[in-house]
Amino acid sequence: MKNIIKFVAIIIFGVIMSLLPTPEGLTREGWIFFSLFVSVFIGIILEPFPAAYIAFLGVVVAVLLKVGVPINPSVEVTSAKALSWGLSGFSNTTVWLIFIAFMFAIGYEKTGLGKRISLILVSKMGKSTLGLGYAIATADLVLAPFMPSNTARSAGTIFPIVKNIPILFGSTPEKEPRKIGSYITWVALASTCVTSSMFYTALATNVLAKSLVEDAGIIPPTWTQWFLYFLPVGIILFLTVPLITYFVYPPTLKASKKIPEWAGKELQEMGKISRNEIIMAILAGLALILWIFGSYFKIHATVAALAVLCLMVLFKVISWNDILTNIAAWNILLWFGAIVALASGLNNVGFLDWFANEITAGISSFNPTVILVLLLLAFYFIHYLFASSTAHVTALLTIFLVSGRNIPGIDFPLLTYVLLYSLGLMGILTPYATGPSPIWYGLGYIQSKTFWQLGAFFGIIFIAVLIFVGIPWIKLWI
């Protein structure tokens, strides 16, 4: 009954909001769609029903109302066109890469390779939970310069291994999640957000953003410049994320000298590595090579993942039935596909352009340094409205850059750099902010409300370090 009351309250809120006067400069369709988006956003946080259902319902309502489709006064919006837009999120390559990551996890689990690697990690660094946190963060850091997809890196490579570790300690989403599972889940996600900003080649969106910067007639940073200008921010965040998490969201299991000994015995009992473990290791290695070097051969990361998934079935590492019965994977596919469609609708109806213009117009009379910081904060926190950093960059980066360049006295090169560096960091904000987010959220160790709270807390820390450490440091170089 409580959930029904929540659900009805959200609907009433959305209806009342949509009936309010439309802001000047925004179309009626844009305001109605934004009202619907806000209602879905609230529903995902409060969860009167599962998040995937709320997002999917939002898409269905938008299709019925024929809002969210690109506005063209000369072309009638038919039900078929609205449906085509509504289903567009399910063709998104990142959505499918996330889905495949779950299948990789099955392979690691069924073959026992995930358990073996987890036991090795625990035997070497399992004396403390904090040590495990740093081990996971370091693994991501090592891969980051070579993998331009944080989804492939964190969700496709780190996740299938890490998900086995809490189980070794008797920590599951249903039983004692705070023992260790919740802690390493958050550290894994937060760490990949940091490493995504550390290297130009650590996030596909960085490559796109650099291209847009060039198209706008701005000199972009080189690989070395990108790394050096962000270095102190990256070092501070990388070293403190496991530690801050340890104190604000502590595991109940801190340390145990017996655990490494137990892990060593478990490894002995597992015996020699099996045929299927070897096949899974080879296929995982193949995926990793294609993710790192695939761009040279024009092979998309998701295409590589799909090919390896087919090989996993062919070599009987997993079965077709394993794919069909993976409820968590299909749930994430429906949820994230719906969110991507809804986020694209904000751009289609002109809301994002209107919102960015309103922000720049409202702050144009301030001090140039204050304007720079406000533009960065606006660009960063607007990401709450996006389910993809790629969509965010495509919709808003050029608008913010051009707007900033036209403001007298602003340090434009500095603005360019801080906007670029915020792209990886903003992935921490929501359960859908970046590719790996729904994977770690979907694992189930962190409840929805807590996930949003942690996202806001770490999001503020990330942007604060970029402002107070990054800006002075970058000024020394440019």
N, C-alpha and C positions, 0 to 999 in steps of 0.2 A: 504493500500500500504506500509506503514511504517513497519508493521509486516512482510510482505512478504520479504522486503529487509533484515530485521533482520534474518529471517529464512534462506534465501539464503546465507547470510554472514556466518552464523554458519556452514552450510553445506560445504561451500568453505574452511573455517578454518579447519574443521575436515578432509577433503580430503587432503589438503596440509600437515597437521600434520602427517597423516598416510603414506604419501609418503617420509617423511624425513628418513634418515638412522636409522635403528633399533639400540638402545643402546646395547652395549656389555653385554652379559649375559641374554638378554631378547629375547624371540622368536619373529618371525615376526607376528604371530597371536596375541601374547600378546600386541605388540605395536599398531597394528590395533585396537584391542579392547579398549585399553586405549585411543586412539584418539577418538573413538566413545563415550566412557564414558565422556571424557572432553567436547565434543560437546553437549551431553545431559545435562551435568552439567551447561554449559553456557546457554543452551536453557531454563532450569528450572528457572534460575535467570532472564533472559531477558523476558521470556514468550511471544514470538511472537504468540504462541498458548497456550492453557491451559497446565499447568504443567503435568497433568495426560497423556494428548495426547503425549507430548514430550517424556516422559519416556516410554510410551507404544510403540511409534514409534521406539525408540532406541532399544527396545527388538526385535521388528520385523526385523529391519535392521541387528542386530547381528545374528538372526536366519537365515536370508537369506545368510549372509556371512559365516555362520557356525563358528563363533568365540564366545568365552565365555564358551564353553564346556571344561571340563577337558582334557588336552592335553595328548594323549597316542599315540606315533608314530606307534605302532603296531595295532592300532584299527582305522578304518576309521570313520570319523565323518559324519554320515548320516543326512539328513534333519529331520528325525524323532527324532534322538538323540538331535539335536540342538533345536527342538521344545519342547522336554521334559524338557530341561534345561530352555528354555524361559518361560515356564509356571510354573516353580518350585516355584517362588516367591508367587504365588497365593495359595499355600498350606502351607505357613508359618503361624504358630500359632499366632504370634503377629499381623499379618495383619488381621486375622479374629477377634481377640480380639478388635482391633481398630474399625472394622466394627460393631461389636456388641455393642460397646459403644454408637454409634449413635442411635441404636435401644433402648437402655436404656433411652437415652435422650428423645426419642419420648414418652416413657412410663411416664416419669416424667412430660412431657409437657401436654399430653392428659388427664392424671388423675388430673392435677392441683397440684400434690405433689411438683413438682419443684418450682412452683410459691409460694406455701405456705412456703416452707423452705426458699426460697429467701426472702420473705417478713419478715420472722422472723429474718433472718440475718440483713436485712436492718433496721428493727425497733430497733434492739439492737446495731448495729454498723454503721448505715448508716449516722451518722452525718458528716462523712468525707469519701472521697474516699480512702484516705490512710488507714483509719481504716478497710475498707472492704478488702483492699489488705492484711493487716496483718491477718485478720480473715480467708481468703482463705489459706494463707501460713500456719497458725497454724493448720487448718484442715488437711492439707497434712502431717504436722509434726507428728500429733497425730496418724495417720494411718500408717506412714512409717515403724516403727519397726516391725509391724505385717503383712505387705503385701509385699511379695517378687516380686511383679509385679508392676512397676510404671505405666504400662498401665492400669491395673485393678484399681489402686489407683487413679490416676489423671484423666484418660480418662473415666473409668467405674463408678467411684464414685463421684469425685469432679465436673467433666465437666457437667454431666446432670443437676446438681443443679445450678452451676455458670452461665451457659448459659442463665438462665432466669433472672438474675439480671439486665444486661444492658437494657433489654426490659422494665423493670419497670421504668427506667429513660428516656425512649424514645430514647435510643441509640441502633441502629441496624447497621449491616455491610453497609447498603445502606444509612442510615440517621444518621448523627452525630456519627460515630464510635469512634471518639476521646473523646467524652463526658465522657465516662466511660468504654465502652466495650473493647477498645484496651488496656487500662491500666490493667484491671483485667485479661485479657487474657494472657498478658505477665507475670504478677506476678505469675499466676497459673503455667505456664510452667517452669519459672525460679526457682520457689520454689521447684518443684518436682525434678528438676535436683540436687539441693543442698541436699535435704533429701535422695535422692538415693545414695549419697556417705556417708552420715552420719552414716548409719546403714548397717551392713553386710546383714541383712535380708530385706532391702528396695528395692533391685534390684536383679532380677533373675541372671543377669550377674555376680554379686558379688559372688554368690554361685558357678557358673561355674569357675570363675577366681580362687577362692580359691582352687578348685579341681585341676586345672591345675598347680597351685603353688606346691601343694603336690606331684603331679605326676612328677614334675621336681626335686624332692628331696629337696624342700625348706620348712622350717617351716612356716606355714601361721599364721596370727593373729587370736586370739580368738575373740568372739563377743565383749567382753569388751575392748580388746586392739584396735580393729577396731574403736570402738566408741571414746575411750579416745584419741587416737593418732590424730583423725580428729577433735576433739571437738572445738578447737579455730577457725579453718577454718570454720567449720559448723556454729558456733555461729555468726561469723562476716558476713558471706554470708547470712545466714537466716535473720538476723536483718536488713541488708542493701539492700537486693534485692527490697523490696517494696519501700524503700526510694529513691534508685538510679533511679528506674523506674519512680517514681513520678517526678523527676527533669529532666531526659533525654528524657522521653516520657510521658509528663504530660497530665493528663485528663483535659478537659476544665471545668468540674464540680468538684470543690474542696470540697465544703461542703454546707450543707443546713439543718438547724434545723427543717424545715418543713417536710422534707422527712421522717424521722422516724415516725412523727405523721400521715402522709399520709399512710405509710405502715401499721401502726396499724389499721387505718380505713378500709383499703383494706382487712386485715385479718378478721375483724369483718364481712364485707360484704360476704366473702367467706363462713362464717358459719362453721358448724361442719365438721370435716374431713369425706369425702365420702367413700363409699365401695371400689371403685377402687383405691383411694389413699391408703387405708389400705392394699389392696392386693399388690399394687406396693411397699409399704414400706416393707412388709413381704418378697417379692421376692428380693428386693434390699438387705435386711438384709441377706437373704439366700446366695446370691452371695458373699456378704462381708465375711460371715463365711467360705464359701468354698474357697475363695481366701486366707484367713488367715490360715485356718487349713487344706486345701485340700491336702497339701503335705504329711500330716501324713496318709492320706487315699489313697495316690497315685492318686489323682484326679487333672488333669492339669487345670490351670486357665481358659484356653480357653474352655475346656470341660464343666467346671462349668458354664461359661457364656452362652454357647450354650444351656445347659439344662434349665437355667433360662429364656432364650429367648423363648424357646418352651413353657414354663409355662405361660409366658406373653401372648402369642397368645391363649393358651388353656383357660385361665381365662378372655380373651377378654379385657385385659389391652390395647393391641394394636391389629391391624388386620394384616392378611397376606398382604393385599394391602398396608398397611403402610410401610412394609418392601420393597415391590417391587417398590414403588414410591419414596423412599428416595434417591433422586439424589445425594446429598452430600456424603452419605455413599458409594454408588457404585463408585462414582468418586474417593474417597479416596482408596477404595479397588483396583481399577485399577492402580492408581498412585503408591501407596506404594508397591503393588505386583510387579510391573515392576521395581521399584527402588531396591527392595531386590534381584531380579534376576540379575540385572546389577552389583550390588555390589558383589554378589557371583562370578560373572564372572571374576572379577579382581583377585580373589584368584585362580580360576580354571586355568587361563592362566599363573600363576606364577608371575604376576606383583608385588604382595604384598611382596613375599619372596625376589624378586630381589631388590625392593625399600628399604626394611628394611636392607638388607645386604649392600647396597650402603651407607646408612646413617651411619651405624656403622663403615664401613671401612673409611669413610671420616672424622670421628671425633676421631678416635682412638689415635691420637697423642696429643690431648688436655689434659688439667688438669683434673684429675678424677672428681672433683666437677662440672666442666663445662660440662664434658661428661654426667654426671648424668642428669643435667638440659636439655641438648640438646636431650638426649634420651626421657625424659619426654615430651618435647615440640613436638618432632617428633611423638611419640605415640599418643599424644593428638590431634594434628591437622591433622594427617592422617585420623581421623574420618570423615573428609569431604568426604572421598571416600566410607563411609559405611552407610548403611541404618539400621544397627542393631548393638548394642553394643555387642550382643552375637556373631555375625559374626566377629566383630573386635577382640574380645578376642580369639576366636577360631583360627583366622588366624595369629595373631601377638604377643600375650602376651608371649608365650613360646619363640619365636624368640628373642624378646627384652630382656627377662630375661637371656637366655643362652648367648646372645651376651654381655650383661652387666657383667655377672659373669666372663667372660674370659678377661675382661679389668683390668689390674693391678691397684691396689690402689682405686678402686671404692667402695663406701659404699653400698654393695649389698643389705643388709636388707632394707636400706633406699630407694633404687631404687625400691625394690619390693613393699613397702608400697605406695609410691607416684604413681606408675603405677596403683595400685588397686584403690586408691582414685580418680583417674582421670576418672574412668569409668562412674560414674553418672554425673559428671560435664560436660563432653563432649557432653551430650545430648542437650545442649543449642545451639550448633553451627549452625544447619541447620533445615529446616522444616521436615526433615526425620531422624534426628540423633538418636531419641529414640522413643519408642512406643507412648507416648502422643503427640509428636510434630505434626504429621499430623492432629490429632484431633483438637488441638487449632489453627493450621494454617488454617485448613479447615473451621473453624467457620466463617472466612472472615473478622474479625475486623482489621487485620493487613495485609497490602499489601505486596506482595512478596519481593520487593526491601527493604522495611523497615524491614521485618522479617530477611533477611540476614544481614542487617546492625546491628540490635540489637543483633543477634546471635554472630557476630564477636566481638562486643563491650563487651558484657557480658562474652563471651568465654575467652577473654583476661583478664578480671577482675578475673574470677574464677581461671584460671591457675596461675595468678600472686599472688593471696592470698595463693594458695597451695604452691607455691615456697617460698615466702618471710615470710609467717607465719607458714605454715605446716612443711617445712623442718627443721627449727630451733627447733620447738616444738618436732617433732618426734625424733630428735637427743638427746633430754633430756631423752627420755624413753628407747632407744635401745642401 
